Amino acid sequence: MSGHSKWATIKHKKAATDKARGKRFAKLLRQVEVAAREGGGDPEANPTLRTMFQKARDNSIPMDTIDRAIKRGTGELEGVTYEEVTYEGYAPGGVAVMVEVLTDNRNRAGADIRNVFTKNGGSMAEPGAVAWQFDRKGTIVVPRSVDEEELMLAVLDAGAEDIVDDGDSWRVTTPPTELHAVRTALEGAGIGVESSDLTMVPQTTIPLDTAEGAKRVLRLIDALDEHDDVQAVHANFDIPDTILETVEAAP
């Protein structure tokens, strides 16, 4: 999982261009809108909206823009109705992949996702074929400069399950229901949070021990992530640091 997490961090840093940031903003606002539609527009009474609201703020989306997304979700402003769909499949090497989608056209989205899998050496799978290999978790990324003991004292009593060293950051894992409480405990202890989110964590991982194998998997992951309807891509690969450095340095 560490290799996957580090790749996600690298991608996030590379997405600092205006075009990439604009696409990310659009995806985050869609998540806010759907959360408000399904659970109401009050973040305090809607845990999913609270998480998506915080995620949008972590990405520096202006408050008024988030408020408009919430109002579209609650029907106070006119907006498009999005449907949540999860697609499952396999990347090259048997890597399990889950793709979370918000779309206003399920048939188009399904055809598009299948096409991306096929073009990049993967294959779609039946619902449930790979989902059992993942657990829904909350994850919080904390700067590596934070002392490990200080971090443990702040989060374990608040409901955290694990703390992992991801090299240049700490990754705190929580049950989905405890994500907000653990983040609040961190902030209350004066510990900065880089990001927090709900994600799918693989129970086991498949090591990608060659640069070529890693490139093939990441090519598919990146292609899926580029689709406008795709909100998140989860996979159970792990890339050793030496291989990840080679892939990152490749043109």
HELIX and SHEET records of a PDB file:
HELIX    1   1 SER A    2  LYS A   14  1                                  13    
HELIX    2   2 ASP A   18  GLY A   39  1                                  22    
HELIX    3   3 PRO A   47  ASP A   58  1                                  12    
HELIX    4   4 MET A   63  THR A   74  1                                  12    
HELIX    5   5 PRO A   92  GLY A   94  5                                   3    
HELIX    6   6 ARG A  106  LYS A  119  1                                  14    
HELIX    7   7 ALA A  131  GLN A  133  5                                   3    
HELIX    8   8 GLU A  148  VAL A  155  1                                   8    
HELIX    9   9 LEU A  156  ALA A  158  5                                   3    
HELIX   10  10 PRO A  176  GLU A  178  5                                   3    
HELIX   11  11 LEU A  179  GLY A  188  1                                  10    
HELIX   12  12 ALA A  211  GLU A  226  1                                  16    
HELIX   13  13 ASP A  241  ALA A  249  1                                   9    
SHEET    1   A 4 SER A 123  ALA A 125  0                                        
SHEET    2   A 4 GLU A  83  ALA A  91 -1                                        
SHEET    3   A 4 VAL A  95  THR A 103 -1                                        
SHEET    4   A 4 VAL A 230  ALA A 235 -1                                        
SHEET    1   B 4 ASP A 162  ASP A 165  0                                        
SHEET    2   B 4 SER A 169  THR A 174 -1                                        
SHEET    3   B 4 PHE A 134  PRO A 143 -1                                        
SHEET    4   B 4 SER A 195  PRO A 202 -1                                        
SHEET    1   C 2 ILE A 206  PRO A 207  0                                        
SHEET    2   C 2 PHE A 237  ASP A 238  1                                        
END                                                                             
